[in-house]
Amino acid sequence: MKYIISYAPHHQHFIDIELVIPVNGDKTTVQSAAWRPGRYELGNFTKNIRGWAAFDAYAKPLTFRKINKDQWEVNTQGVKELHVKYSYYAADLNAGSTYVDDNQLYMNPVNCCMYVPEIMKEPLQMELLLPEGYRIATAMKKGKEKQEGKLYRHTLHADNFEELGDSPLIASATIKHNTFVMDGIEFHLWMQGECKPDWARIINDFFIFINDMVMMMKGAPVKEYHFLFHIVPYKFHHGVEHLASTVIVMGPSYNLMKDDLYNDFLGISCHELFHSWNIKTIRPVEMYPYDYTRENYSRLGYVYEGVTTYYGDYLLLRAGVFSEFEYLKANQREVQKHFDNFGRYNLSVADSSFDTWLDGYVSGIPFRKVSIYTEGSILAFITDMFIRKHTTNKNSLDDVMRILYHDYALKGKPYSEDTYKLVVEQAAGGASFDTIFNNYINTAADLEIPFREALNHIGMVLHTSPAKKYCERYWGLKVTEEAARYKVTSIAPGSPGEASGICVNDEIVTINGHILKANFHDWCAFYENEEVNLVVLADQVRREVKISTIPGKEFFPLYHMTKTRSANLEQQAAYRIWSNREY
């Protein structure tokens, strides 16, 4: 198969795609991927396609019919070469999308490049018609560049459709590039967008955490890896993993090298690179191989996303890139999310993994489920401490990942839920993992007890303090403020907020007759311990509610972790081994 990519005019955001297919039969089925690896929900990419048509090698139209939402059948009787042409709308810029404007062509081929299932394992090429001066950032192999009028034809090669679909690209004349080599592996850093990267600082920090990661895994699945960064002028945080590359969108660009955003930049980069092992190479049995035509249900999201989230920050601590304060700050966000989400009582993390295919990555209805990232990362820490405790800190979760990589992935074997449990028990010296596996991974549960026990192993404790906002602490209401408008986003069970009749997504417009103008929290504190009247707006209907506190009851406490002053020598030693620093 061969893909020919062109586009014009850019401001309309359409990419023109021609797929050239060798034919061997009277009927040819052309398939669009139903989803993209890295996001375990249906993508419905064909909603972005217009003008789908089929021709022979002499531009003669061929008859075809659409079989389902992402599959076409073309009548190719007597035809040796099929040409499929269509336009793909590319107007969204995120880490898993396809986008075109006056400055760049950005493609995730799995979104927009169709394929023929019978020949998807055969080598293929992509030809891109690009303006003069454009460079291409991608993990695909690059071929010749040839001038054709005012444009230049660039050729890329992939061994099969899976490699093509797993190889995003950015083509631009303004993309910034740097590179370094570590243990024979080439690492490329590409940055598209207005930014001023401090290359020396970035490469130094990347070298440190990548070295720790490769040493931990005792080898890497690729010899060349590309970080593709979109640096945007607005707040954004999104990354998508691939075997030999990642796309990361970060912003705002003017804060890139400032501490908070830079630490996020390091954290997401470490996370996405670890995926090169965990999910791109170490795969659940349900995704071995990928089936692009339908859902690939798996209950193991707490491993492929949760363990990766844990290591994304933990490796930065252990390698010395993050201070203890920076690590705890990043980790605290996940811990707080867990305790703020009462979905932990309704759906297990394993079931929530299965259900990413149902309602994706949005929160969905209130407190229905948990996150494979948040709960998964906490469970990864709990599992790590379980192994360390039962082996006197000789083994750890590192051993689990190495076994899955060397004894399974590199031998062409996927892993199952039972496999993961077995390997954890193997790393833990034969100790039973039943309690954690049955009661916390496969059952909806609060993780506070096992989390506190895990922290205790390394001399740390979990503290709580009252919520800072009155409406959260006493009414059990979380609200977001945007343009002086207050929208209810969460309501604690058993709280005055729940009893009042307020609903999620209601907008609070007045308190005791005062119209709110960026002062809701001030008025809440002013009427402390008093019953108040609120006017809320939902679906253009106004209604009045009364709300008051419940004596002795508080909600949405804040959580943070610290080292204990009374840690014994065993706890201090465990902390030192885990963190690679003194207690």
Secondary structure, DSSP 8 states (H G I E B T S, - for coil): -EEEEE---GGGTEEEEEEEEE--SSEEEEE--SSBTTB-S---GGGGEEEEEEE-TT--B--EEEEETTEEEEE-TT-SEEEEEEEEE-B--STTS-EE-SSEEEE-HHHH--B-GGGTTS-EEEEEEEETT-EEEESSEEEEEEEETTEEEEEEEESSHHHHHT--EEEESS-EEEEEEETTEEEEEEEESS----HHHHHHHHHHHHHHHHHHHTS-S-SEEEEEEEE-SS-EEEEEE-SSEEEEEEE-GGGTTSHHHHHHHHHHHHHHHHTTTBTTTB-BGGGSS--TTS----S-HIIIIIIHHHHHHHHHHHTTSS-HHHHHHHHHHHHHHHHH-GGGGTS-HHHHHHTHHHHTTS--STTS---TTHHHHHHHHHHHHHHHHHTTTS--HHHHHHHIIIIIGGGT--B-HHHHHHHHHHHTTT---HHHIIIIISS----HHHHHHHHHHTTEEEEEE--SSHHHHHH-EEEEEETTEEEEEEE-TTSHHHHHT--TT-EEEEETTEE-SS-HHHHHHHTTTS-EEEEEEETTEEEEEEE---TT---S-EEEEEE-TT--HHHHHHHHHHHTS--
